[in-house]
Amino acid sequence: MSAITTTHEAGAGHGAAQVKRIWKAFWILLVITIIELILGLTIYFIDKQANPSETMIHFLKGVIIILSLAKAFYIISIFMHMGDEIRNFIMSVAIPATLFIWFIFAFLFDGNSFKNLRNTDAGSHPAIENVQPHTVPVIKEGEKN
């Protein structure tokens, strides 16, 4: 009977450690999210200025992207329990996941190319916005062609 009690106590300690780990993940993700929000508002106010610094805006957007990726990998590590796995298994999941970033860029560029080719009949004539409209001469009564 004492073995059951000991096992039960060990299980309760493991549960408390897991709850503590989840709360730690919550606070870390909250801090990163607040930093991203502050950076986003900074971009908004920089963009509203008379001469916004494009370099600073691109830098801040890059920082936000890096923080978002860090959050994504942290979420995968904690909530999908990938942090406890062996390195080979982590890489077999992480490398295909990073290919999705390439997929997104490839689909965006391909879609833009398709849109441009569709608007010009596969390049056979200039884009619609570059075509000059035809004017039809108006014939007044009593005039001859």
N, C-alpha and C positions, 0 to 999 in steps of 0.2 A: 504494500500500500504506500510506503514511503517513496518508492520509485515513481509511482504515478504523480505524487505531489511534486517531486523534484522536476519531472519532465514538464509538468504544467507551469511551474515557476520559470523554467528556462524559456518556454514558449511565450510567456507574458513579457519577459525581458526583451525578447526578440521583437515583439510587437511594439513595445515602447521605443525601441531604437529605430524601427521603421517609421513610426509616426514622427520622431524627432528629425529623421532624414527628410521626410516630406515637407515639414515646416521649414527646414533649412533651404530646401529647393524653392519653396514658395517665396521666401524673403529674397533670395538671390535673383529669382526671376522678376520679382516686383521692383527691385532696385534697377535692374537692367532696363525694364520697361519704362520706368520713370525717367531714366537717362535718355532713352530713345524719344520719349515725349518732349523733354526739354530741348533736345537737338532739333526735333521737328518744328517746335515753336520758334526756335532760333532761326531756322531756315525761313520760316514764314515772315518774321520781322526783318530779316536781312533782305528778302525779296521785295518787301514793301518800300525800301529805301529808294532814294532818287537814283543812285548808281550802285546797284547791288554787285557784290564781288562774286563772279561766277566760280572762281577758283575755290573760295570758301564754301560756297553752296555745294559744289561737287565733293569737296573734302568731307563735309558733314554728312552728305548722303552716303558716301563710302563707309564712314564710321557707323552709320545706322545699319547698313547692310551687314557689316562685320558683327555688330552686336546681335542682329537678328539671327545670323547663322550660329553664333555662340549659344544663343538661347535654344535654337532648334537642336543642336547637338547635346546640350545639357538636358533637355527634355527627353531626348532619346536615351541618354545615359541613365537618367534616374527612373523615369516612369516606364520605359520599356526594358529596364534592367540590363541594358547593354554594358554598363560599366562593370558589371560583375562577370562578364564573359571573357573568354580567352581572346587574344589579339586577332587570330586568324578569322574567327567568327565575326568580330567587330568589323574587320576590313571587308569581309564578304558581304556585309550589309551596307557599310558606309560608302564604298566605291560605287556601287550601282545607284545609291541615293544621290551622289554628286553628279552622276550622269543626267539626272533630271534637270539640273541647272543648264546643262548643255542643250537638252531637249527644248527647254523654254526658249532659249536664244535662237535655236535653229528654227523652231516653229514661228517665232515672231518675224525673223528675216524672210522665211519662205512665204509667209502670209503677206508681208509687205510687197515682196516681189510679184506674187500672184495678183495682188490688187493693182499694181502698176501695169503689169502686162495685160490684165483684163481691161483696163481703161484705155489701152492703146491698141487693142486687137493684136496682141503679141508683138508689138513694136512696129506694125505695118503703117501706122499713121501717128502723128504727134498726139500728145495727151489732149483731152477735151478742153482744158482750160487754155491751151495755147492756140486753138483754132479760132480764126477770125470769122465772125458771123457774116453771112451773105446778106446784102441789101437788095431788095427787089425794087426796081424803078417804078415809080408811080406814074401812070399814064392819065393825064387829065382829059376831060371831055373836049372834043374838038381837035386834039392833037393826033398826029399820025405817027406810026412806028417808023 
